[in-house]
Amino acid sequence: MTRLAGIALADWRGQGRDFDFRGHALRYWTAGAATAEPLLLIHGFPTASWDWHYLWASLSQHYHLIACDMLGFGDSAKPRGHEYSLLEQADLQQALLAHLGIQAPLHVLAHDYGDSVAQELLARHYESRLQLASCVFLNGGLFPETHRPVLVQKLLLSPVGALIGRLFNRQKLAANFARVFGPQTQPSAGELDDFWSLIAHNDGPGVMHRLIRYVPERRVQRERWLVAMQQGGVPLRVIDGAVDPISGAHMLARYRELIPAPDTVLLDGIGHYPQIEAPEQVLEHYLAFRQTL
């Protein structure tokens, strides 16, 4: 399979646009024909929409792509003292769609923290608050009972979380990513530089202890989101890196227990960031999923 060409971070940043969300400047990207089916890509914690850069060009040949750096992430505003919430991030996604005038049934491709935002959008679909056409989840904590946070996440949730965030740096990012990426698919030094640039922008480490509150928020919303996933009206697929210690094969096993007629793909040897580690496989399995709809 041909290796997908990525987009250099400087070029990616140059393609972004801004919109206002409740007084905060949010950075977003679009690609593909505006007449094509809309596909919303939702990134994870602690990174940003550049996570999708290997898939961007190929997916844009088929769909109208929309992605933003959520509040507190990447090149978007990172207000200090803000009460960050997954529900607010879902509001943000809906506000972006409204800003772009997108009314067609929405397809979603999400990862990590973005999975929780997608679960909220799925619940809103069944509450008739928007219309989803499909949803694909990459590695993420779909069920709180299977989420295994790494040490830095636990520390960020602790009383010393603010200090831990301020001390977070590129070296600590590299150490954490080394644990969650697959052994044969580790990020390069250049990729780590770029990931860190997005995290560090607008003093991102200063709000990490506030963003991490998504972990207990997932527990609060668990039953509502689970019921939505069990409905069966919106086609779902999980594409999961097997060796991810946070939400790998053990999460997929739980998904198969809880979700009727589960549609799952397990990527051997791949860790927490399949769209970075194995973008060709993710693209293949995503396009195959869309062909079944």
For each residue, the residues with C-beta under 8 A, 3 or more apart:
1: 280 281 284
2: 280
3: 280
4: 54 55 57 58 279 280 283
5: 54 57
6: 53 54
7: 11 12 15 50 53 56 57
8: 11 12
9: 12 13 50 53 194 197 198
10: 13 14
11: 7 8 14 15
12: 7 8 9 15 16 29 50 53
13: 9 10 16 75
14: 10 11
15: 7 11 12 29
16: 12 13 27 28 29 75
17: 27 28 29 30
18: 25 26 27 28
19: 25 26 28 95 96 99
20: 23 24 25 26
21: 24 26 71 92 95 96
22:
23: 20
24: 20 21 71 76 77 79
25: 18 19 20 76 77
26: 18 19 20 21 68 69 70 71 76 77 92 96
27: 16 17 18 49 68 69 74 75 76
28: 16 17 18 19 49 66 67 68 69 96
29: 12 15 16 17 49 56 65 66 67 68
30: 17 64 65 66 67 100
31: 56 57 59 60 64 65
32: 36 39 59 60 61 62 63 64 65
33: 36 64
34: 64
35: 64
36: 32 33 62 63 64
37: 63 64 104 105 107 133
38: 63 64 66 97 102 104 106 107
39: 32 59 63 64 65 66 106 107 108 109
40: 66 67 93 97 106 107 108 109
41: 49 52 55 59 65 66 67 108 109 110 114
42: 67 70 93 108 109 110 111 114 115 117 118
43: 47 48 49 51 52 67 69 70 73 74 111 112 113 114
44: 47 51 111 112 113 114 115 140
45: 73 112 113 211 212 214
46: 73 199 204 208 211
47: 43 44 50 51 73 74 195 198 199
48: 43 51 69 73 74 75 198 199
49: 27 28 29 41 43 52 67 68 69 74
50: 7 9 12 47 53 74 194 198
51: 43 44 47 48 111 273 275 276
52: 41 43 49 55 56 59 67 275
53: 6 7 9 12 50 56
54: 4 5 6 275 276 279
55: 4 41 52 58 59 275 279 282 283 286
56: 7 29 31 52 53 59 60 65
57: 4 5 7 31 60 61
58: 4 55 61 62 283
59: 31 32 39 41 52 55 56 62 63 65 283 286
60: 31 32 56 57 63 65
61: 32 57 58
62: 32 36 58 59 287 290
63: 32 36 37 38 39 59 60 107
64: 30 31 32 33 34 35 36 37 38 39 102
65: 29 30 31 32 39 41 56 59 60
66: 28 29 30 38 39 40 41 96 97 100 102
67: 28 29 30 40 41 42 43 49 52
68: 26 27 28 29 49 76 92 93 96
69: 26 27 28 43 48 49 73 74 75 76 198
70: 26 42 43 73 74 76 89 92 113 114 117
71: 21 24 26 76 77 78 79 82 84 88 89 92
72: 76 77 78 79 82 84 204 207 210 211
73: 43 45 46 47 48 69 70 76 78 198 204 211
74: 27 43 47 48 49 50 69 70 198 201
75: 13 16 27 48 69 198 201 202
76: 24 25 26 27 68 69 70 71 72 73 202
77: 24 25 26 71 72 202
78: 71 72 73 201 202 203 204 206 207
79: 24 71 72 82 207
80: 203 206 207
81: 210
82: 71 72 79 207 210
83: 210 213
84: 71 72 88 89 207 210 211 213 214
85: 88 89 213 214 217
86: 89 90 113 116 117 120 214 217 218 221
87: 90 91 120 217
88: 71 84 85 91 92
89: 70 71 84 85 86 92 93 117 120
90: 86 87 93 94 117 120 121 124
91: 87 88 94 95
92: 21 26 68 70 71 88 89 95 96
93: 40 42 68 89 90 96 97 117 121
94: 90 91 97 98 121 124 129 130
95: 19 21 91 92 98 99
96: 19 21 26 28 66 68 92 93 99 100
97: 38 40 66 93 94 100 102 106 130
98: 94 95 101 102
99: 19 95 96
100: 30 66 96 97
101: 98
102: 38 64 66 97 98 106
103:
104: 37 38
105: 37 131 132 133
106: 38 39 40 97 102 121 130 131 132 133
107: 37 38 39 40 63 132 133 134 135 290
108: 39 40 41 42 118 121 132 134 135 136
109: 39 40 41 42 135 136 138 286
110: 41 42 114 115 117 118 135 136 137 138 140
111: 42 43 44 51 114 115 137 138 139 140 273 274 275
112: 43 44 45 115 138 139 140 141 247 272
113: 43 44 45 70 86 116 117 140 214
114: 41 42 43 44 70 110 111 117 118 140
115: 42 44 110 111 112 118 119 137 138 140 141 142
116: 86 113 119 120 140 141 214 217 218 221 225
117: 42 70 86 89 90 93 110 113 114 120 121
118: 42 108 110 114 115 121 122 135 137
119: 115 116 122 123 142 221 225 228 229
120: 86 87 89 90 116 117 123 124 221 225
121: 90 93 94 106 108 117 118 124 125 130 132 135
122: 118 119 125 126 132 135 225 228 229 234
123: 119 120 126 127 221 224 225 227 228
124: 90 94 120 121 127 129 130
125: 121 122 128 129 130 131 132 228 233 234
126: 122 123 228 231 233
127: 123 124
128: 125
129: 94 124 125
130: 94 97 106 121 124 125
131: 105 106 125
132: 105 106 107 108 121 122 125 135 234
133: 37 105 106 107 234 235 293
134: 107 108 234 235 236 237 289 290 293
135: 107 108 109 110 118 121 122 132 234 235 236 237
136: 108 109 110 236 237 238 239 286 289
137: 110 111 115 118 140 142 236 237 238 239
138: 109 110 111 112 115 238 239 240 241 274 275 282
139: 111 112 240 241 244 246 247 248 251 271 272 273 274
140: 44 110 111 112 113 114 115 116 137 247 251
141: 112 115 116 144 146 147 215 218 246 247 251
142: 115 119 137 146 225 229 238 247 251 254 255
143: 146 147 222 226 251 254 255 258
144: 141 147 215 218 219 222
145: 254
146: 141 142 143 247 250 251 254
147: 141 143 144 215 218 246 247 251
148: 245 246 247 250
149: 153 154 157 215 246
150: 153 154 176 179 180 245 246
151: 154 155
152: 155 156 164 168 172 176
153: 149 150 156 157 212 215
154: 149 150 151 157 158
155: 151 152 158 160 161 164
156: 152 153 161 164 165 208 209 212
157: 149 153 154 161 209 212 213 215 216
158: 154 155 161 164
159:
160: 155 163 164
161: 155 156 157 158 164 165 208 209 212
162: 165 166 209
163: 160 166 167
164: 152 155 156 158 160 161 167 168 208 209
165: 156 161 162 168 205 206 207 208 209
166: 162 163 205 206
167: 163 164 172 205
168: 152 164 165 172 173 199 205 208
169: 172 173 196 205
170: 173 174 192 193 196 200
171: 174 175
172: 152 167 168 169 175 176
173: 168 169 170 176 177 192 195 196 199
174: 170 171 177 178 187 192
175: 171 172 178 179
176: 150 152 172 173 179 180
177: 173 174 180 181 186 187 192 195 273
178: 174 175 181 186
179: 150 175 176 245
180: 150 176 177 244 245 246 271 272 273
181: 177 178 185 186 187 271 272 273 276 277
182: 185 186 241 243 269 270 271 277
183: 186 243 269
184: 269
185: 181 182 269 270 271 276 277 278
186: 177 178 181 182 183
187: 174 177 181 191 192 195 273 276
188: 191 192
189: 192 193
190: 193 194
191: 187 188 194 195 276
192: 170 173 174 177 187 188 189 195 196
193: 170 189 190 196 197
194: 9 50 190 191 197 198
195: 47 173 177 187 191 192 198 199
196: 169 170 173 192 193 199 200
197: 9 193 194 200 201
198: 9 47 48 50 69 73 74 75 194 195 201 204
199: 46 47 48 168 173 195 196 204 205
200: 170 196 197 203 204 205
201: 74 75 78 197 198 204
202: 75 76 77 78
203: 78 80 200 206 207
204: 46 72 73 78 198 199 200 201 207 208
205: 165 166 167 168 169 199 200 208
206: 78 80 165 166 203
207: 72 78 79 80 82 84 165 203 204 210 211
208: 46 156 161 164 165 168 204 205 211 212
209: 156 157 161 162 164 165 212
210: 72 81 82 83 84 207 213
211: 45 46 72 73 84 207 208 214
212: 45 153 156 157 161 208 209 215
213: 83 84 85 157 210 216 217
214: 45 84 85 86 113 116 211 217 218
215: 141 144 147 149 153 157 212 218 219
216: 157 213 219 220
217: 85 86 87 116 213 214 220 221
218: 86 116 141 144 147 214 215 221 222
219: 144 215 216 222
220: 216 217
221: 86 116 119 120 123 217 218 224 225
222: 143 144 218 219 225 226
223: 226 227
224: 123 221 227 228
225: 116 119 120 122 123 142 221 222 228 229
226: 143 222 223 229 230 258
227: 123 223 224 230 231
228: 119 122 123 125 126 224 225 231
229: 119 122 142 225 226 236 258 259
230: 226 227 258 259 260
231: 126 227 228 234
232: 260 261
233: 125 126
234: 122 125 132 133 134 135 231
235: 133 134 135 263 289 292 293
236: 134 135 136 137 229 259 263
237: 134 135 136 137 263 264 265 285 286 289
238: 136 137 138 142 252 255 262 263 264 265
239: 136 137 138 264 265 267 274 281 282 285 286
240: 138 139 244 247 248 249 251 252 264 265 266 267 274
241: 138 139 182 244 248 267 270 271 272 273 274 277 278
242: 248 249 252 266 267 268 269 270
243: 182 183 248 249 268 269 270 271
244: 139 180 240 241 247 248 270 271 272
245: 148 150 179 180 248 271 272
246: 139 141 147 148 149 150 180 272
247: 112 139 140 141 142 146 147 148 240 244 250 251 272
248: 139 240 241 242 243 244 245 251 252 271 272
249: 240 242 243 252 253 266
250: 146 148 247 253 254
251: 139 140 141 142 143 146 147 240 247 248 254 255
252: 238 240 242 248 249 255 256 264 266
253: 249 250 256 257
254: 142 143 145 146 250 251 257 258
255: 142 143 238 251 252 258 259 262 264
256: 252 253 259 262 264
257: 253 254
258: 143 226 229 230 254 255
259: 229 230 236 255 256 262
260: 230 232
261: 232
262: 238 255 256 259
263: 235 236 237 238 289
264: 237 238 239 240 252 255 256
265: 237 238 239 240 285
266: 240 242 249 252
267: 239 240 241 242 270 274 278 281 282
268: 242 243
269: 182 183 184 185 242 243
270: 182 185 241 242 243 244 267 274 277 278 281
271: 139 180 181 182 185 241 243 244 245 248 274 277
272: 112 139 180 181 241 244 245 246 247 248
273: 51 111 139 177 180 181 187 241 276 277
274: 111 138 139 239 240 241 267 270 271 277 278 279 281 282
275: 51 52 54 55 111 138 279 282
276: 51 54 181 185 187 191 273 279
277: 181 182 185 241 270 271 273 274
278: 185 241 267 270 274 281 282
279: 4 54 55 274 275 276 282 283
280: 1 2 3 4 283 284
281: 1 239 267 270 274 278 284 285
282: 55 138 239 267 274 275 278 279 285 286
283: 4 55 58 59 279 280 286 287
284: 1 280 281 287 288
285: 237 239 265 281 282 288 289
286: 55 59 109 136 237 239 282 283 289 290
287: 62 283 284 290 291
288: 284 285 291 292
289: 134 136 235 237 263 285 286 292 293
290: 62 107 134 286 287 293
291: 287 288
292: 235 288 289
293: 133 134 235 289 290
